Amino acid sequence: MKVFKRPSLTPLAGVDTDAALAEARKLIGRRIEQPARRAFLQRSLTLGGLSLLSGCSISDNATVEAALLRISRFNDAAQAWLFDPDKLAPTYPDSMITRPFPFNAYYGEDEIREVAEAGYRLEVTGLVADKRSWTLADLRAMPQQDQVTRHICVEGWSAIGKWGGIPFADFLRRIGADTSAKYVGFKCADDYYTSIDMPTALHPQTLLTLTYDGQPLPPKYGFPMKLRMPTKLGYKNPKHIRAIFVTNTYPGGYWEDQGYNWFGGS
């Protein structure tokens, strides 16, 4: 069992911490357009987090932004350290599936990307032995499994869905991925991109999803494939995947590059 030791917190010398925290929260409200991210950061920003930045000046916006980034990265490190690669997320019976399962993306439902099955190829690059492209027929021929798990959105809602596909760990081993590498990145047909840590990639419930509720994955849920991770918040689950790469260089992500926590554990 892991025991997380809370770091010692040293107040910032000469700083009215209550006023500083209030000002940082106001800055979030002014500078962040996305309501979900604003609420997320406001919840994350605490006096304890601010105290970790001992000795820094928070008298200007740029420094506060840098401070918020450091807090976010600290949260990433803490979540990664606490993550148990063998602990399973809860599963549910089919009777508890949310119908209809909500659509969610950074664009409207009328802008859903339509990806043609004919000619589709999944590109695989980076620290892998087999860099050949994969057709959907190739992927469907691999052993599949289903899971009924809860999708948790950073905006505060959740829904239960039934996903089917290839255990991602099996796929990574099939392509000869270097599983000691730090990151797996994803590029998507809707220009979304994200990346995850290797322990999450190898988690037994992380699926390269090809079906939803027993049918081919509909476009609104990410056809031709999405990555489904019940151990991560929804924005970490990319849809319409067209490329996967394994790397030791931090790849960032669409929301992560705008200030969301990178680890994104649920």
C-alpha positions as CSV (number, residue, x, y, z in Angstrom):
1,M,0.0,0.0,0.0
2,K,1.4,3.4,-0.9
3,V,1.6,6.1,1.7
4,F,1.7,9.6,0.4
5,K,3.7,11.9,2.6
6,R,2.4,15.5,2.5
7,P,5.3,17.9,1.6
8,S,6.1,20.5,4.3
9,L,4.5,23.9,3.4
10,T,6.4,27.1,4.0
11,P,4.4,30.3,3.8
12,L,5.6,32.9,1.2
13,A,7.8,35.4,2.9
14,G,6.2,38.8,3.1
15,V,3.0,37.8,1.2
16,D,-0.6,38.2,2.3
17,T,-1.5,34.7,1.2
18,D,-5.3,35.1,1.5
19,A,-5.2,38.2,-0.8
20,A,-2.8,36.4,-3.2
21,L,-5.0,33.4,-3.4
22,A,-8.1,35.6,-4.1
23,E,-6.2,37.5,-6.8
24,A,-5.1,34.3,-8.5
25,R,-8.6,33.0,-8.5
26,K,-9.8,36.3,-10.0
27,L,-7.1,36.0,-12.7
28,I,-8.4,32.6,-13.6
29,G,-11.9,34.1,-14.0
30,R,-10.6,36.9,-16.3
31,R,-8.2,34.9,-18.4
32,I,-9.8,31.5,-18.9
33,E,-12.7,31.3,-21.4
34,Q,-13.7,27.7,-20.8
35,P,-16.0,27.5,-17.7
36,A,-14.9,23.9,-17.0
37,R,-11.2,24.8,-16.9
38,R,-11.9,27.8,-14.8
39,A,-13.8,25.8,-12.2
40,F,-11.2,23.1,-12.3
41,L,-8.3,25.4,-11.6
42,Q,-10.3,27.3,-8.9
43,R,-10.9,24.1,-7.1
44,S,-7.3,23.0,-7.5
45,L,-5.8,26.3,-6.3
46,T,-5.4,26.2,-2.5
47,L,-3.3,27.9,0.0
48,G,-1.3,24.7,0.4
49,G,-0.5,24.7,-3.3
50,L,0.5,28.3,-3.3
51,S,2.7,27.7,-0.3
52,L,4.7,25.1,-2.3
53,L,5.9,28.0,-4.4
54,S,8.0,29.4,-1.6
55,G,9.8,32.6,-2.3
56,C,8.2,33.4,-5.6
57,S,6.7,36.9,-6.4
58,I,3.1,36.9,-7.3
59,S,2.8,40.6,-8.0
60,D,2.1,40.3,-11.8
61,N,-0.1,38.2,-14.0
62,A,2.8,36.3,-15.8
63,T,4.2,35.1,-12.4
64,V,0.7,34.0,-11.2
65,E,0.3,32.1,-14.5
66,A,3.7,30.4,-13.9
67,A,2.7,29.6,-10.3
68,L,-0.6,28.0,-11.5
69,L,1.4,25.9,-14.0
70,R,3.8,24.7,-11.3
71,I,0.8,23.8,-9.0
72,S,-0.7,21.9,-11.9
73,R,2.5,20.0,-12.6
74,F,2.9,19.2,-8.9
75,N,-0.7,17.7,-9.0
76,D,0.4,15.6,-12.1
77,A,3.3,14.2,-10.2
78,A,1.3,13.4,-7.1
79,Q,-1.4,11.7,-9.2
80,A,1.1,9.6,-11.1
81,W,2.8,8.5,-7.9
82,L,-0.5,7.5,-6.3
83,F,-1.8,5.6,-9.5
84,D,-2.1,1.9,-8.9
85,P,-1.7,0.1,-12.3
86,D,-3.4,-3.0,-10.9
87,K,-6.5,-1.3,-9.4
88,L,-9.6,-1.7,-11.5
89,A,-12.3,1.0,-12.0
90,P,-15.9,-0.2,-11.1
91,T,-17.8,-2.0,-13.8
92,Y,-21.6,-2.1,-14.2
93,P,-24.4,-4.3,-15.6
94,D,-25.9,-3.4,-19.0
95,S,-29.0,-2.3,-17.3
96,M,-27.2,0.7,-15.9
97,I,-26.0,2.0,-19.3
98,T,-26.8,5.7,-19.8
99,R,-29.1,5.9,-22.9
100,P,-28.5,7.9,-24.9
101,F,-24.8,8.3,-23.9
102,P,-24.0,12.0,-24.1
103,F,-22.0,13.5,-26.9
104,N,-19.1,15.6,-25.8
105,A,-16.3,17.4,-27.7
106,Y,-14.7,20.8,-28.1
107,Y,-17.1,21.5,-31.0
108,G,-20.8,21.1,-31.6
109,E,-22.6,17.9,-32.6
110,D,-23.2,19.3,-36.0
111,E,-19.4,19.4,-36.6
112,I,-18.7,15.7,-35.9
113,R,-15.9,14.5,-38.0
114,E,-16.8,11.8,-40.6
115,V,-14.0,9.4,-41.2
116,A,-14.3,7.0,-44.1
117,E,-13.6,3.3,-43.4
118,A,-12.3,2.7,-46.9
119,G,-8.6,3.8,-47.0
120,Y,-8.3,4.3,-43.2
121,R,-4.9,3.5,-41.8
122,L,-3.7,3.8,-38.2
123,E,-0.2,5.2,-38.2
124,V,2.2,3.9,-35.6
125,T,5.5,5.6,-35.0
126,G,8.1,6.4,-32.3
127,L,9.7,3.8,-30.0
128,V,8.1,0.8,-31.6
129,A,9.5,-2.2,-33.5
130,D,6.7,-2.5,-36.0
131,K,5.9,0.8,-37.7
132,R,3.5,-0.6,-40.3
133,S,0.0,1.0,-40.7
134,W,-3.1,-0.9,-39.5
135,T,-6.4,-1.2,-41.3
136,L,-9.7,-1.6,-39.4
137,A,-9.8,-5.2,-40.6
138,D,-6.4,-5.8,-39.0
139,L,-7.5,-4.3,-35.7
140,R,-10.8,-6.1,-35.7
141,A,-9.0,-9.4,-36.1
142,M,-7.2,-9.0,-32.8
143,P,-8.8,-10.4,-29.6
144,Q,-11.5,-8.1,-28.2
145,Q,-13.1,-7.5,-24.9
146,D,-16.1,-5.4,-23.6
147,Q,-16.4,-3.2,-20.5
148,V,-19.2,-1.3,-19.0
149,T,-17.6,1.6,-17.2
150,R,-18.3,5.2,-16.1
151,H,-17.1,8.2,-18.1
152,I,-16.3,11.1,-15.8
153,C,-16.2,14.6,-17.3
154,V,-14.2,17.4,-15.8
155,E,-17.4,19.6,-16.2
156,G,-19.0,17.6,-13.4
157,W,-21.3,15.0,-15.1
158,S,-20.8,11.3,-15.7
159,A,-22.4,8.6,-17.8
160,I,-22.1,4.8,-18.0
161,G,-21.3,3.2,-21.4
162,K,-20.4,-0.1,-22.9
163,W,-17.2,-0.1,-24.9
164,G,-15.5,-2.9,-26.9
165,G,-12.1,-3.2,-28.4
166,I,-8.5,-4.3,-28.0
167,P,-6.8,-4.2,-24.6
168,F,-4.3,-1.4,-25.4
169,A,-1.5,-3.2,-23.6
170,D,-2.0,-6.1,-26.0
171,F,-1.7,-3.7,-29.0
172,L,1.4,-2.1,-27.6
173,R,3.1,-5.4,-27.2
174,R,2.0,-6.5,-30.6
175,I,3.7,-3.5,-32.2
176,G,6.8,-4.0,-30.1
177,A,6.4,-0.8,-28.1
178,D,9.1,0.2,-25.7
179,T,7.0,-0.1,-22.5
180,S,9.7,1.5,-20.5
181,A,9.1,4.8,-22.4
182,K,7.3,7.6,-20.6
183,Y,4.5,8.6,-22.9
184,V,2.1,7.4,-25.5
185,G,0.7,10.2,-27.8
186,F,-2.4,10.3,-30.0
187,K,-3.3,12.4,-33.1
188,C,-6.9,12.5,-34.2
189,A,-8.9,13.2,-37.3
190,D,-10.7,16.1,-35.6
191,D,-7.3,17.8,-34.9
192,Y,-7.5,16.8,-31.2
193,Y,-4.4,15.5,-29.6
194,T,-3.4,14.2,-26.2
195,S,-0.9,11.9,-24.5
196,I,-0.9,9.5,-21.5
197,D,1.6,7.9,-19.2
198,M,2.8,4.4,-20.0
199,P,1.4,2.8,-16.7
200,T,-2.1,4.0,-17.7
201,A,-1.5,2.8,-21.3
202,L,-0.7,-0.7,-19.9
203,H,-3.7,-0.7,-17.4
204,P,-5.9,-3.8,-18.0
205,Q,-9.0,-1.6,-18.6
206,T,-7.5,0.7,-21.1
207,L,-9.1,-0.2,-24.5
208,L,-8.4,0.7,-28.1
209,T,-12.2,1.0,-28.6
210,L,-13.8,-0.1,-31.9
211,T,-17.5,-0.7,-30.8
212,Y,-20.1,0.9,-28.6
213,D,-22.9,-1.1,-27.1
214,G,-22.1,-4.0,-29.4
215,Q,-22.1,-2.0,-32.6
216,P,-19.4,-0.3,-34.7
217,L,-18.3,2.9,-32.9
218,P,-20.7,5.7,-34.1
219,P,-19.1,8.9,-35.5
220,K,-20.3,10.9,-32.5
221,Y,-18.5,8.5,-30.1
222,G,-15.2,8.6,-32.1
223,F,-15.4,6.3,-35.2
224,P,-13.2,4.6,-36.3
225,M,-11.7,4.3,-32.8
226,K,-11.2,6.0,-29.5
227,L,-9.1,5.2,-26.5
228,R,-11.3,4.4,-23.5
229,M,-9.7,4.8,-20.0
230,P,-12.0,4.5,-17.0
231,T,-9.1,5.6,-14.8
232,K,-8.9,9.0,-16.6
233,L,-11.2,12.0,-16.9
234,G,-13.1,12.3,-20.2
235,Y,-10.8,14.8,-21.9
236,K,-8.0,12.3,-21.8
237,N,-10.0,9.8,-23.9
238,P,-9.2,10.7,-27.6
239,K,-11.6,10.0,-30.4
240,H,-11.2,9.5,-34.2
241,I,-7.6,8.3,-33.6
242,R,-5.4,8.3,-36.7
243,A,-1.9,8.1,-35.2
244,I,-0.3,6.6,-32.1
245,F,3.3,7.2,-31.1
246,V,5.5,6.2,-28.2
247,T,8.1,8.7,-26.9
248,N,10.2,9.9,-24.0
249,T,9.6,13.5,-25.1
250,Y,6.6,15.2,-23.3
251,P,3.9,15.5,-26.0
252,G,1.3,17.7,-24.2
253,G,-2.3,17.8,-25.4
254,Y,-5.1,20.0,-26.7
255,W,-6.5,20.9,-23.2
256,E,-3.3,20.2,-21.3
257,D,-1.5,22.9,-23.3
258,Q,-4.3,25.3,-22.2
259,G,-3.7,24.6,-18.5
260,Y,-5.6,21.4,-17.7
261,N,-3.7,18.8,-15.5
262,W,-1.8,16.5,-17.8
263,F,-2.3,13.3,-15.8
264,G,-6.1,13.7,-15.6
265,G,-6.9,10.8,-13.3
266,S,-10.5,10.2,-12.3
